[in-house]
Structure formats: C-alpha cells, structure tokens
Amino acid sequence: MRARLALPVALIAAISVTATACQNSTNDGSGSDSKGTPSTASGAADYNPTPYEKIKDGGTYTTVGTFDEQGNPFNVNGTLTASRVWAWYNANAITYSPTGDVQYNPDYFTDVKESVEGGNQKVVITINEKATFNDGTPIDWKAIEATWKANNGSNKDFAASTTDGYDKITKVERGKDDKQAVITFKGVYPFWSTLFSTFLHPKAATVENFNKAYVKKARPEWGAGPYTVAKWDSHSGNITFERNPKWWGKKGKLDKRTYVNLESAAGINAFKNGQLDYVSAVTAESLKQVKGLKGTEIRSGGSPFEYSLHFNTKSPLLADKAVRKAIQESVDRTQIAKIQFQGLDYKEPLPGSAVLYSFQKGYQDNVSAVLKYGPDQAKKDLDAAGWKVGGDGVREKDGKKLEIGYTLLGDGPLDKATAGALTAMLKPVGIRLDIKKADDADFASILNERKFDLIISGNRSMDPFGIRYLCDTYCSDRDSNLTGAGSPELDKEIRAAADIADLDKQTAEVNRVEQKALQEYAQLPLFSGPSTYSVKKGLANVGATIFYSPLPETVGWEK
C-alpha cells in the first residue's frame, strides 16, 4: 500500500528553522551536487527490535496523531494517518521486514500456498479458526472476497485508492471450508501480498459504507486485533486504544496506546515535557531541541517517503507542456534538498523515480534520463512556445502573464524557504510564482479537487513493491494521479508493463515507461530525507523501520 501523506512538506517541517531561500550552489548542470553525496539513499533501519518475550506487560505509548477525514485506507481519500490509525484496531495479516521480505501473521493466516497452473497464479489462504471480527462475524473467505470486489474496479462507485492487482483476480472462492480462500489470477501477480495485508469486514464493503462509513468515524465493531478503540474524541482529535477482550491471539503488551492531536512544534514541546514517548525530528531545529534529553535516544534510518512537485495539468497555463518543462528545467533540486536537510549532516542522491527508491534493486535514475537542469534551455523553450518577456520581466502570451500559483500549506519555515527558493529560481526565466497560503486542514480537499497549480506532496510506501504503483502515479484515468497528466496510449503501456510475469523484465519495462511518463513534465521528484525520531529509552520496536510495520502487540517497553 502506498499512502498519501496527511500533510505535505509541513509533515517534516518544524518551527523556528532558519533557511536561506536561494544560494549559489556548485552544480554539474543537471541540478545535482555530486560532491560528497552517496550513490544511494540510506536503507538502514533503527527501531530497537525486541523479541515479544522481552517486552514487559503494561504501560502506555503516546505519540502525536489524530483521525483523518477518511478513515478507510482502501479509499482514494485515505492518507498515511488513516493507515496508521487503522492498523491499531484492524487486521495486520501480512507485514514486511525492513528489507521487504513477506511475513504472514499466523493469528490471521495459518497457511499460505502459491502455485501457477496453466500460466495463472493461484493463492490458497487458510485462515485461523479463531479469527473473528469484533461484532462476532467470522473472518473467513468472504472477507477476502469482499475486499477484492470493493477494490477491483468493476464497480466504479467504489472510490478505491488502487485497483491494481485486484483487477487481475478472476475469482475468489471458498476452499475446503469457509476458513479457506482460493484466489485465482489472470497471469502471475508477484505482489499479491499487498492486496490482503489487511482486509474489510463484508459489511464495510458496500458502496455506501466503503465511501462514507469511516468519514470522521471509527468502526471498531468491524475491526479485529489485539487492540480496539477505547475513546475517539471528535472534538479534540485524540484517540485511545485499549486491549481488545475479543482478541484470540498474542496479547498486546501495552495497556493503552494514545494519539494526541498536536501541531509539530507543540509535539516537540510535549515530548520535551515527557508527555509523549516518541516524536519525529527530521529538521535541524527539532533535532537540536530533543537531542541529549535525559532518558531519550535518537533513532535514525532510511526513509520510504518521497516528496514531489506536482503540476495541475488542468490549470490553463500548466496545460501547456512547454511551460511545465521550462519550470522543471528551472528548478535546482539540489538547492531544495539543501534547504530541507540544512544542519542535519545528511545527504542523499536526488530521487530519480516516483516508484522506486535508490536503495532498492532495479532502481534507475529516470528523471536525469529525461530532464537536465538548465534555466537557459527553459528560456529557449518558452521563446519557442510564444511566451515573450514583458516590460516587468514576466513573460506574456495572448494577453496573459505567465503567473503560476504555488500552494503553501501551513507556515513552517522550511515550507516558506522552499517557496522562496522556487520563486527565485523561476523569476530569471520570466515566470512569476504566486504564493497561495492554505491551511493544513484543507490539504486533502485541495489535492482531491485539484485546487492548485503547483504543490509539493508526498507518498509513504507501506510495502517494497513500488513498481506496482506505476499506474496509480501516472495513469491518466486514475484519481490518485494528482496531476491529471497522461494519455490513453501511455496508460496502455503502463498496464502492459504490469502484466509481465518476470520481475526483472517487468522492472526494466517499468523504468522505460516511467521515462515516457516523466516526459509529460507533470511531476518532479524532489527529495526523500531521513527518518529520524527521538524516543524514550526502552521503547521497543519503534523508530525508523523502512518497510517494516511492527505488529501492535509487539510494541511496548523492554523488561
């Protein structure tokens, strides 16, 4: 699953960071500063892995967080926040190791068998006899079937986040009994585990409930797992989970797990005051405030996040590909990265793909293959497209000035510095950036309704199979494609790549097709950044986990 972040850059921006809007940088002409930069981003994990038996019973775990507008992570409007909250009171049947190895949870799936018959993949899942939803409904093959039907795209009324993979399933059937699901694919789908890492209660899989039942609501009766919702305060946004008396598996180690709804600066202060057990600290100022606090430690590792500059191709001026290309040629991504990582002693290569990370097998720098940093070339492109420089330095065409909106969410200093840098980069080529401030709370609606020209937004990969999300990112007919770019012809190539059974060949084709998609000049990957957290000592299985999502019952405090 690839979850859209609940906040864009503001998620990692902290208050009181002084950053220079635009400085001269040593540049090799491609927008990349190779001096001292590693060839790949960090793929390290740092989360105090601790065996279940070495974690004490009891205690609480409190972090910053809240419920989101849409609490169903299968819904297209679901965000990273929704996914994290969901995982504390719903099934975690399949997870991944930090490096991406598949792990089956025997409290849900006691046996999984894969085979290929006549070129078609078959997966047989045997479900734990005791597995039951909180309302008493057995977890059986019908939950697998319901999840498939809601997400396979056959009924467009389901606002599904992704249909990829689900649309390759031809049938889900009852096996030897109700506790066995037999899933048959058309062809081979190597990423099938991502489809059923969690699942829906059959009652949640109607159009009405899928789209609306989780809007500003928790549905603990349709959940299952070691914890359930104790309190969900819609006024404050705070959430508390407690042990689920109906849970049949390994007992949760914690008495309670609480999310407290705080802004990032308030979260840092709450951690310093001992009110929180864990806080994100990925800016120089936030790290400075929490580093060295008694009884705490810093955990830092690689990041399965990526932030990109998105272009709304439905906006009148940005409908012109020449304008989009010129903007991208004018953006010095190295400078943006310097602003983001200032004072962190952190470097990473500029991201070259929107679907794979540089520390993953098969990754290629597809951005550099199609785009070179070059403001002079940007000027030539705009000249050729008929945009002439006016008396005030801003280009004009057909009586319209080349003024592009940039949506700035929140008031974090890093966000402001990035907006200032982009403004300074575009001005010399004759493009005026119009900064439009908006509230963090409006982020989801701004994206989903495309109420922006340019905006920075990110994704967090919940699994290691980034190439699975090529269509979600670039297909012109997908709501998850924030830019609206693409064509039916390109969509066919993207979908054909997904049908290649051999993983190495598929990855090679995905790289080729992504290069074509990037030539729409509608999305520009900017940075990933480190995953850095300040954590109270003794907190187990929490921190920089890359693709690993620790089971809720394994989170707690060391004995």
C-alpha positions in Angstrom: 0.0 0.0 0.0 1.2 3.5 -0.8 -0.4 6.0 1.5 -0.7 9.7 0.7 0.7 11.8 3.5 -1.8 13.6 5.7 0.4 16.7 5.3 2.8 17.7 2.6 6.3 19.1 3.4 4.7 20.5 6.5 4.8 17.0 7.9 8.5 17.1 8.3 8.9 20.9 8.7 9.4 22.1 12.3 9.0 25.6 13.6 11.9 28.0 14.0 14.2 26.8 11.3 16.2 29.5 9.6 16.9 28.5 6.0 18.3 30.6 3.1 15.8 30.9 0.3 18.3 30.6 -2.5 22.1 30.4 -2.5 24.5 29.6 -5.3 25.5 26.0 -5.4 28.2 24.0 -7.1 26.3 22.3 -9.8 27.2 19.8 -12.5 24.5 21.2 -14.8 21.9 18.5 -14.0 20.7 20.0 -10.8 22.7 17.5 -8.8 25.5 18.3 -6.5 27.7 15.2 -6.6 30.3 16.4 -4.1 30.2 14.0 -1.1 26.8 12.6 -2.0 26.3 8.9 -1.6 25.2 6.9 -4.6 22.1 5.6 -2.8 19.9 6.9 0.0 20.2 5.1 3.3 18.4 1.8 3.6 19.2 1.4 7.3 16.7 0.5 10.0 16.9 1.7 13.6 14.0 0.8 15.8 15.2 -1.3 18.8 14.0 -4.7 17.6 13.0 -6.6 20.7 11.5 -10.2 21.0 8.0 -10.4 22.3 9.0 -12.3 25.4 11.4 -9.5 26.4 8.8 -6.8 26.5 7.0 -6.2 29.8 3.3 -6.3 30.2 1.6 -3.0 30.8 2.4 0.6 30.2 1.1 3.2 27.7 2.5 4.5 24.5 1.6 8.1 23.4 2.5 9.9 20.2 1.3 12.8 18.0 -1.6 11.8 15.7 -5.3 12.0 15.0 -8.0 10.6 12.9 -8.3 11.8 9.4 -11.3 12.9 7.3 -11.4 9.5 5.6 -10.5 6.6 7.9 -10.7 3.8 5.3 -7.2 3.3 3.9 -8.7 1.4 0.9 -10.5 4.7 -0.1 -8.8 7.0 -2.6 -9.0 9.8 0.1 -7.3 7.7 2.7 -3.9 9.1 3.9 -0.9 7.9 5.9 -2.7 9.0 9.1 -5.7 6.8 8.2 -3.4 3.8 7.5 -1.6 4.2 10.8 -4.8 4.5 12.9 -6.5 1.7 11.0 -3.6 -0.7 11.9 -4.2 -0.3 15.6 -7.7 -1.7 15.5 -7.9 -3.8 12.4 -6.2 -6.8 11.0 -2.4 -6.9 10.3 -2.4 -10.2 8.4 0.7 -9.6 6.3 3.6 -7.4 7.0 7.1 -6.9 5.6 10.6 -7.0 7.1 12.6 -3.7 6.9 14.1 -5.0 3.6 10.8 -6.1 2.2 10.5 -9.9 3.0 6.9 -11.0 3.3 5.8 -12.1 6.8 2.5 -13.9 7.4 0.8 -13.4 10.8 -0.4 -16.8 12.0 -3.1 -15.2 14.2 -4.9 -14.5 10.9 -3.3 -16.7 8.1 -2.1 -20.1 9.4 -1.0 -21.3 5.9 -0.4 -19.7 2.5 0.3 -21.7 -0.6 1.2 -20.2 -4.1 1.1 -22.1 -7.4 1.0 -21.4 -11.1 -1.4 -23.5 -13.2 -1.7 -23.0 -16.9 0.1 -19.7 -16.6 -2.3 -18.4 -14.0 -1.3 -17.9 -10.3 -3.4 -19.4 -7.6 -3.1 -18.4 -3.9 -4.7 -20.5 -1.2 -5.0 -18.8 2.2 -6.0 -20.8 5.3 -7.5 -18.5 7.9 -7.1 -19.1 11.7 -10.1 -20.9 13.1 -10.4 -18.4 15.9 -10.2 -15.3 13.7 -13.4 -13.2 14.3 -14.4 -9.6 13.7 -15.4 -7.8 16.9 -19.1 -8.0 16.0 -18.9 -11.8 16.1 -18.7 -12.3 12.3 -16.2 -15.0 11.4 -13.2 -13.8 9.4 -13.3 -16.2 6.5 -13.1 -16.4 2.7 -16.0 -13.8 2.4 -13.8 -11.1 3.9 -11.2 -11.8 1.2 -13.9 -11.8 -1.5 -15.4 -8.6 -0.2 -12.1 -6.8 -0.2 -11.5 -7.9 -3.7 -14.9 -6.9 -5.0 -14.7 -3.4 -3.4 -11.2 -2.7 -4.9 -11.2 -4.4 -8.3 -12.7 -1.5 -10.3 -15.7 -3.5 -11.7 -18.0 -1.1 -9.8 -16.8 2.5 -10.3 -19.0 3.7 -7.4 -16.3 2.4 -5.0 -13.8 5.2 -4.6 -10.9 2.8 -4.4 -7.4 4.0 -3.7 -6.0 1.5 -6.2 -7.4 -1.3 -8.3 -4.0 -2.6 -9.4 -3.7 -6.3 -8.7 -7.3 -6.7 -7.5 -8.2 -6.2 -11.2 -6.0 -9.2 -12.1 -8.0 -11.6 -9.9 -10.6 -13.6 -11.8 -12.2 -15.2 -8.8 -12.2 -15.6 -5.1 -13.8 -18.9 -3.9 -14.4 -20.9 -0.8 -11.8 -23.6 -0.3 -12.1 -26.8 1.7 -14.3 -24.9 4.2 -15.3 -21.3 5.0 -11.9 -20.7 6.6 -10.1 -21.1 3.3 -10.0 -18.6 0.4 -8.8 -19.6 -3.0 -7.7 -16.7 -5.1 -7.1 -17.1 -8.9 -5.3 -14.5 -11.0 -5.2 -13.9 -14.7 -1.5 -14.5 -15.3 1.1 -14.1 -12.5 1.0 -11.2 -10.0 4.1 -11.3 -7.8 2.9 -8.5 -5.4 -0.4 -10.2 -4.4 0.6 -10.0 -0.7 -0.1 -6.2 -0.8 -3.7 -6.8 -1.7 -4.7 -8.6 1.6 -2.2 -7.3 4.2 -5.4 -6.2 5.9 -9.0 -6.6 4.8 -12.5 -5.3 5.1 -15.4 -6.6 7.1 -18.0 -7.7 4.5 -20.4 -5.0 5.9 -17.8 -2.3 5.2 -17.6 -3.5 1.6 -20.8 -1.9 0.3 -20.5 1.3 -1.8 -22.2 3.4 0.9 -20.0 2.1 3.8 -16.8 1.9 1.8 -17.1 5.6 0.8 -18.8 7.1 3.9 -18.9 4.8 7.0 -15.4 5.8 8.1 -15.7 9.5 7.4 -14.8 11.1 10.7 -15.7 7.8 12.4 -14.1 4.8 13.8 -15.9 1.4 13.3 -14.4 -0.8 16.0 -17.3 -3.3 15.6 -15.9 -4.1 12.1 -12.3 -4.3 13.3 -10.2 -7.2 14.8 -6.9 -7.4 16.6 -5.2 -7.1 19.9 -6.5 -3.6 20.5 -9.8 -1.8 19.9 -11.0 1.8 20.2 -11.4 3.0 23.8 -12.1 6.6 23.1 -12.3 8.6 19.9 -12.8 12.3 20.6 -14.0 14.1 17.5 -13.7 17.4 19.2 -10.0 17.2 20.3 -9.0 14.6 17.7 -7.4 12.4 20.4 -7.7 8.6 20.1 -7.0 6.0 22.7 -6.8 2.2 22.1 -7.1 -0.4 24.8 -6.7 -4.2 24.8 -9.4 -6.0 22.9 -11.2 -8.6 25.1 -12.3 -10.4 22.0 -8.8 -11.0 20.7 -7.8 -14.6 20.2 -4.1 -14.2 19.5 -0.9 -12.9 21.2 -1.9 -10.5 23.9 -1.0 -6.8 23.4 1.9 -5.8 25.7 0.6 -2.3 26.2 -2.4 -1.3 28.4 -3.1 1.7 26.2 -1.9 3.3 23.1 -2.8 7.0 22.6 -2.7 9.5 19.8 -2.7 13.2 20.8 -3.7 15.8 18.2 -0.9 18.4 18.3 0.9 20.6 15.7 4.5 19.7 15.0 6.0 22.4 17.3 3.6 21.6 20.1 4.6 17.9 19.7 8.3 18.7 20.2 7.4 20.6 23.4 5.2 17.8 24.6 8.0 15.3 24.1 10.4 17.6 26.0 7.9 17.8 28.8 7.6 14.0 29.0 4.0 13.9 27.7 5.0 11.9 24.5 7.1 8.8 24.1 8.2 9.4 20.5 8.4 12.3 18.1 9.6 12.9 14.6 12.7 15.1 14.5 13.9 15.5 10.9 14.8 19.2 10.8 17.9 20.7 12.3 15.9 22.8 14.8 13.6 19.9 16.0 16.6 17.6 16.3 18.5 20.3 18.3 15.6 20.6 20.7 15.3 16.9 21.5 18.9 15.7 21.2 20.5 14.7 24.5 17.4 14.8 26.6 17.7 12.6 29.6 16.1 9.2 29.2 15.8 9.5 25.4 17.7 8.5 22.3 17.7 9.3 18.6 16.8 6.6 16.1 17.5 7.4 12.5 17.5 5.4 9.3 16.3 5.3 5.7 13.1 6.7 4.5 10.3 5.1 2.4 8.9 8.7 1.8 9.2 10.7 -1.3 8.1 14.3 -1.9 7.4 15.6 -5.4 6.4 18.9 -7.0 3.0 18.2 -8.7 1.7 20.2 -11.7 -2.0 20.5 -12.2 -2.2 19.9 -16.0 -5.9 21.0 -15.9 -4.9 24.6 -15.0 -5.0 26.8 -18.0 -1.3 27.9 -18.1 0.0 24.5 -17.0 -1.9 22.7 -19.7 1.0 23.9 -21.9 3.7 21.2 -21.7 6.3 23.7 -22.8 5.6 25.7 -19.6 5.8 22.6 -17.4 9.1 21.6 -19.0 10.5 25.1 -18.5 9.5 25.2 -14.9 11.2 21.8 -14.2 14.4 22.9 -16.1 14.5 26.0 -13.8 14.2 24.1 -10.5 17.6 23.4 -8.9 16.6 20.3 -6.9 20.0 20.3 -5.1 19.1 23.7 -3.6 15.7 22.4 -2.4 17.4 19.5 -0.8 19.9 21.8 0.9 17.1 23.7 2.4 15.3 20.6 3.7 18.4 19.0 5.1 20.2 22.1 6.4 22.0 21.4 9.7 21.3 17.6 9.6 24.6 16.3 8.3 22.5 14.2 5.9 23.0 13.7 2.2 21.2 11.6 -0.4 21.2 11.4 -4.2 18.4 13.3 -5.9 15.5 10.9 -6.4 15.2 9.6 -10.0 11.9 7.8 -9.8 8.5 8.2 -8.2 8.0 4.4 -7.7 11.4 3.0 -6.6 13.9 4.2 -4.0 17.6 4.4 -4.8 18.4 1.7 -2.2 16.1 -0.8 -3.9 17.0 -3.4 -6.6 16.1 -2.3 -10.1 16.1 1.4 -9.3 17.1 3.7 -12.2 17.5 7.5 -12.3 14.8 8.1 -14.8 14.5 11.8 -14.0 18.0 12.5 -15.2 17.4 10.5 -18.3 14.7 12.9 -19.4 15.5 16.2 -17.6 18.5 18.4 -17.3 18.7 21.4 -15.0 19.1 24.4 -17.3 17.5 27.8 -16.9 18.9 28.9 -20.3 17.2 26.0 -22.0 14.0 26.9 -20.2 14.1 30.4 -21.7 14.6 28.9 -25.2 11.6 26.6 -24.6 9.4 29.5 -23.6 10.6 31.6 -26.5 9.7 28.8 -28.9 6.3 28.4 -27.3 5.5 32.0 -27.9 6.0 33.4 -24.4 7.7 36.8 -24.7 9.3 38.7 -21.9 7.3 41.7 -20.9 8.5 45.1 -19.5 8.2 43.8 -15.9 10.3 40.7 -16.7 7.3 38.4 -16.7 6.5 36.6 -19.9 3.3 37.1 -21.7 1.3 35.3 -24.4 -2.1 36.2 -25.9 -2.5 38.9 -23.3 -1.9 36.6 -20.4 1.0 36.8 -18.0 3.0 33.7 -17.0 1.9 33.8 -13.4 1.7 30.4 -11.7 0.1 29.6 -8.4 2.1 27.7 -5.7 0.0 26.4 -2.8 1.9 26.8 0.5 0.3 24.8 3.3 1.0 25.8 6.9 3.6 28.3 8.0 6.6 26.1 8.7 9.9 27.9 8.0 11.2 25.1 5.7 7.9 25.4 3.7 8.4 29.1 3.4 12.0 28.8 2.4 11.2 26.3 -0.3 8.5 28.6 -1.7 11.0 31.4 -1.7 13.6 29.3 -3.4 11.2 28.3 -6.1 10.1 31.9 -6.6 13.8 32.9 -7.0 14.5 30.1 -9.4 11.6 30.9 -11.8 11.9 34.7 -11.8 15.0 34.9 -14.1 13.3 32.8 -16.8 10.3 35.1 -16.8 7.8 33.1 -14.6 6.2 34.7 -11.6 5.2 32.4 -8.8 2.1 33.5 -6.9 2.3 32.0 -3.4 -1.2 31.0 -2.2 -1.3 30.2 1.5 -3.7 27.5 2.7 -4.4 25.6 6.0 -3.0 22.2 6.6 -6.5 21.0 7.4 -7.5 21.7 3.7 -4.8 19.6 2.3 -6.9 16.6 1.3 -9.6 18.7 -0.4 -7.0 20.8 -2.3 -5.5 17.6 -3.7 -8.6 15.6 -4.4 -10.4 18.6 -6.1 -7.2 19.8 -7.8 -7.5 23.2 -6.3 -3.8 24.1 -7.1 -1.4 24.9 -9.9 1.8 23.7 -8.2 2.0 21.9 -4.9 4.5 19.7 -3.0 3.0 16.4 -1.8 4.4 13.1 -0.8 3.8 9.4 -0.5 4.9 6.8 2.0 5.4 3.3 0.8 3.9 0.7 3.1 5.4 -2.1 1.1 8.5 -2.7 -1.0 6.7 -3.1 -4.3 6.9 0.4 -5.7 6.7 -0.7 -9.3 3.1 -1.9 -8.6 2.1 1.7 -8.2 3.2 2.9 -11.7 -0.4 3.2 -12.8 -1.6 4.9 -9.6 1.1 7.5 -10.2 0.9 8.1 -13.9 -2.3 6.7 -15.5 -4.5 9.5 -16.8 -7.7 7.8 -15.7 -6.7 7.4 -12.0 -7.9 9.8 -9.3 -4.6 9.0 -7.5 -2.7 10.7 -10.3 -2.8 14.2 -8.8 -1.6 15.9 -11.9 -4.2 14.7 -14.4 -1.4 14.2 -16.9 -1.0 11.3 -19.3 -2.9 9.7 -22.3 -4.8 6.6 -23.1 -1.8 5.4 -25.2 0.6 5.8 -22.3 -2.0 4.1 -20.0 -1.9 1.0 -22.3 1.9 0.8 -22.0 1.8 1.3 -18.2 -0.8 -1.5 -17.9 1.1 -3.8 -20.2 4.2 -3.4 -18.0 2.1 -4.7 -15.1 1.3 -7.9 -17.0 4.9 -9.0 -17.3 5.4 -12.0 -15.1 9.2 -12.0 -14.9 10.0 -9.4 -12.1 13.4 -8.3 -13.6 11.9 -7.8 -17.1 8.9 -6.0 -15.5 11.2 -3.7 -13.6 13.1 -2.9 -16.7 9.9 -2.1 -18.6 8.6 0.0 -15.7 11.8 2.1 -15.9 11.3 2.6 -19.6 7.7 3.5 -19.3 8.4 5.9 -16.4 10.8 7.8 -18.5 8.0 8.3 -21.0 5.6 9.4 -18.2 8.2 11.8 -16.8 8.3 13.5 -20.3 4.8 14.8 -19.5 6.7 17.1 -17.1 3.9 17.0 -14.6 5.7 15.5 -11.6 9.2 16.3 -10.3 10.6 14.1 -7.5 12.4 16.4 -5.1 13.7 14.6 -2.0 13.1 11.8 0.5 15.0 12.8 3.6 15.9 10.7 6.7 13.6 9.1 9.1 14.7 10.4 12.4 12.9 10.1 15.7 13.5 11.0 19.4 12.3 8.1 21.5 12.2 7.4 25.2 14.8 4.7 26.1 13.3 1.2 26.4 10.6 1.7 23.9 10.6 -1.5 21.8 10.0 -2.0 18.1 9.5 1.7 17.3 11.6 4.0 15.1 13.0 4.0 11.5 11.6 0.8 10.2 11.7 1.3 6.4 9.1 -1.2 5.1 8.5 -2.9 8.4 5.3 -2.3 10.3 5.6 -3.8 13.8 2.5 -5.7 14.9 0.7 -3.7 17.6 1.0 -6.5 20.1 4.8 -6.3 19.8 5.1 -2.6 20.7 5.9 -1.8 24.3 8.6 -1.3 26.9 11.6 -3.5 27.5 11.6 -5.5 30.7 
